[in-house]
Amino acid sequence: MIVSFTPADGKTSDRETVDFIYRQFYRLMLTAAGRVLPYDGQEAEDAVHDAMIKIIKNVSVIDVSDPKRLRNLCCIIARNCALDRLRKKEGKNVSLSDIPENAEDTEPPPDQTAESGDALGAILRAIGSLPERYRYPCILKYVYEYKNKEIAALLGIPEMTVGTRVRRGKMLLHDALRKEGYHE
């Protein structure tokens, strides 16, 4: 169950926000990191702590008004931190397709969250079909409405890389939507 963050006085300090995020989403973030690092619980915990450090550094730009969006954001950050740890540990490039089969998400794919016949469903399917290097920046840009600088800080990649990935992801989305008949 996701709990909304509504302080009594209507104002929140960064410390209260971080405390709420940690208490509310730590286990979920640990699960997301554990899917990437399924055989190393300590490494998954370290990835969550890395994610919390990123959240602390960027708490001023994180919107806590929508608990579902906040949950998804925390999971994306934890998953990316786990991927970073896996890359460093193995000394090579790793993508989500390299993660073991039993490490699949329990979240329904984007195409199952909207009716398959409507435009929103087509957009969600298109976003869900993007390669992960473009999918997360596009989700953060177009769904969560973060700026490139904020996305760069959250994902731990250069701002120029975010711009390139968003631009390329947008072109892939454009092509996918055109194939489904949703573009002129």
N, C-alpha and C positions, 0 to 999 in steps of 0.2 A: 504494500500500500504506500502510495506516495503522499506525503504530507506537504501542504502549502506552507511557505515561509511568510508568516504575517506577524510581525512584532506588534506588541501592544500599543506603542506610541507612534507607529507608522514609519519610524525612521530606523535604519539599521546601520550598525558599524561594520566595517570590513571584517573585524574579528568575529562578530556574530554570524555574518554570512558564511565565512569559512567554517566556523564551528557547525552550522546547520548543514552545509554541504558534506562535511566529513561524517557527521553522525547519520545523516540520511542516506548517503550514497556510497559509503566506504565498502560495504559488502558487495554491492552491485559492481563497483569499479574493480574490486578484487576478482569477481567472477569474469568480468570482461578481460582483465589482464591474464587471468588463469587460462582462458581459452587460447591465448597466444602462447603462453608458457605453461602448458598443462602438466609438465613433469617437474616443475620447480616452484614450489609454493613460496619460498623465501624470495625468489626473483620476482614473482608476481606481486608480492607485498612491496618490494622495493619499487616496482613500476608504479604502483598506486601512490606511493610516497612521492615519487617524481611528478606524478600527475597533480598531486595536491600542491606541490611547490609551484607548478605552472599556474594552478588556479589561484593560489595566494598572490602571485606576481600580477595576475590579471583580474583580480576580484572586482576592481572598479568598473570593468566593462562587461561583467557577467550579469545577465538578467535572471533574477531568481523569481520573477513573478509567475512564470509558467513551469510548474514542477516537471512535466513530461519533457519539455525542451531542455531543462536543466539536467535531468537524468540522462538524456541522450548525449548531451555535451560532455558530461562527466565520463560516460562510457567511451566516447570517441577519444578523449584525451588519455584515458587509462590504456586503451588499446594501442594508441600510437606510442605511448611511453614503453609499453611492453614490447612492441615491435622494435623500438630503438634499442632496448636492452638485448633482445634476441640478435639483432644485427651486430652489436658490439661483441656479444659473447661468441658468435660464430664467425665474425670477421667477414661477413659477406652480405650481399643484398638479400633481403627476405621480403616476400609479399604475403598478403593474406592467403593466397592460393597455396603457399608452402605450409600452412598450418595443418596439423593432423585432422583427419575426417571427424573424429569425435569432439572436436573443438568448435563445432558450429554454433552460431547464435541461436538463442531461444526466441528472439524477437521475430515476429513475422516479417517476411520480406516486404519492401515498400509496395509491391503490386498487390498485396493482400490487405493493405490498409485502406484502400479506396475501391470503389466499384470499377470493374475492369473496363466498362464502356465509356466512362467520362474522361474529360480532358485532364483532370487532376490525377486520375489513375494512370493515364499515359505518361504524364510528367514524372510521377513517382516511379513507374516502371523504368523509365529512361534514366533517371538518377540512380536507381538501384542497379542498373546494368553497367554503369560506368566502371572502369577500372578503379581500384581503391585509391590510387594516387590522385585521381581527379574527383572521385566521389566525395571524400571528406571535405576538401576545400569548397566544393560547390554546395554541399549541404550547409556548411557554416556560412557561406556567402549569401545564398539565395533563400534558404529556409530560416536560418537564425539571424540573418541580416548583419553579420559581423563585417567589419572593414578588413582589408587585406593585412594591415599591420596587426590587428588583433588576432586574425587567423594564424599569421606567422608566429606570433608569440604562443598561441595555444598549441599549435602542431610542432613547434620547434624547427621550423624551416625558414629560409630567407623570404623576405617580403616579395622580392622579384619572382621567386619560385611560386609563391602563392598566386601572383598575377598571371603567370604563364599557365599554371594548372587550371585556374578558373577559366581563363580564355579558351584553352584547349577543351576543357570539360564542357563549356558552353557550346563549342562547335560540335562536339559529339552529341550533346543533347539535341541541338538543332537538327542534326542528321537523323537521329533516332525518331524524333517527333515528325519529321517530314515523311519518314517511311510509314508511320502509323496514320498519316493523313491529317495531322493536326497543325500543319504549317502551309502557308500559301505556296 
